[in-house]
Amino acid sequence: MKKIVLALCAFVGFSCASMIGMDALGEEQVLGGTASAAGRGFAGNAKTGDAEGLSVVNPARLAFDAKVVFNLNFLVEMDAAEKGGNHYTSTNLSLPSFNLSFPMNEFGALGLSLWQHYSSSFKEDYANSKTMSDVEIEYKGSVYELVPSYAIRLPFWRSLSLGASAHVVMGNTSRQLTLGGNTSDLPKEDAWASSKSKISDYVDGTWEIKDHPAYYTAALQYRGPMVSYFFSFTTGYTLKNTLDYNFRFSEIDTLASTRYVREIDVPALLATGINYRLNKRHNIMVDFLWRAWDDDIENLAGGWNLPQTTKTQKDFMISLGYQCDGSPLFYESYWKRINYRVGTWYRNWYIKDVFEVGGSLGGGFPLGRKGTTVDLAVQGGKRFADIDNQWDETFIGLRVGLTGIATWGMERR
């Protein structure tokens, strides 16, 4: 089973737009970054309903589902990085998450999620016409998590639910850095002899949790007639990255081969959120996530005097969203059955002096009578990097999600 999941991760995981933190962990994807959540600024983990399904940050929400929910999400993002008058633009496609949840009435609910936590992807070639030297650099990396979840409502207080989930970590990372021959100090008549020579630094590795099969999340959810809110705690853990370093000369001779294990201590995560409902259809949501990094992150590095560490800071995100729920009545006009969404967020990255602001618009478009929807969200914003070795980035993206709702295992009325 784990080999099948790893194969799926390899197929969909090597895509992200940001260039920030590629030697550390890469870009951290928003927890629960579904297309519906993206449309309201990634807020709404306290919002319940059959169309919401599983939340990675709040497994307790599952207990209020009455139907089976299947959710699949895609992200297309264009990123424009800028530093000192230089520009770089990339467009990438990824599959950030897949979610499935099953209600079991008085026995609670089960859920399963496969989602991309960290990712890094970059490829660029540079040719210097004066020195006749070429530089090729490529990053591929993704940390995926398989997250089984369980939630149940309290028998003596049905407005409260408890939930828990385990996060099984898997993934891989690689970097290829190739330097061509520099002929600037050679006579022109001798340059041909070395212009084809290359030295390459290859790094390949895998991700897992040190000394444990998983890390864990516990959550408490309250659902009232007008207000719902949740609290959750996610344990800290140590990421273990086993790396193989290989230096090659002209892609033929291996000059050196070294195995090294870097360890990254990821601190605990606290999360909370509230959903306030007006007139049954209008929802105002605020979510807050906080993680206090203490230690710097050891980089891939390995050669050519690359930086050995990435400095960290307190990592938090506050998001504000609004959603107007569509009518559940099939005979209503189509425009009244659409879910309308808008949101904004501010995010402090785990990398020191890097922060992000963004906004989004979205909608949930019903298909047929059973509640299946196609969710669309347009998101955009800017990442600011107030440090020398990172670039400012402007991004715009489109998220597409398919949410299916069914009554598997339930008797027909």
Secondary structure as UniProt FT lines:
FT   HELIX           2..12
FT   TURN            20..25
FT   STRAND          27..28
FT   TURN            31..32
FT   HELIX           35..39
FT   TURN            40..42
FT   TURN            45..46
FT   TURN            50..52
FT   HELIX           59..64
FT   STRAND          68..83
FT   TURN            84..85
FT   STRAND          86..103
FT   HELIX           105..107
FT   STRAND          109..128
FT   TURN            129..132
FT   STRAND          133..154
FT   TURN            155..156
FT   STRAND          157..180
FT   TURN            184..185
FT   HELIX           188..193
FT   TURN            194..196
FT   STRAND          198..209
FT   TURN            210..211
FT   STRAND          215..223
FT   STRAND          227..234
FT   STRAND          237..249
FT   TURN            250..252
FT   STRAND          253..266
FT   STRAND          269..278
FT   TURN            279..281
FT   STRAND          282..292
FT   STRAND          297..298
FT   TURN            304..305
FT   STRAND          309..310
FT   STRAND          314..324
FT   TURN            330..331
FT   HELIX           334..337
FT   STRAND          339..348
FT   TURN            352..353
FT   STRAND          354..367
FT   TURN            368..371
FT   STRAND          372..385
FT   TURN            388..389
FT   STRAND          392..406
FT   TURN            408..409
//
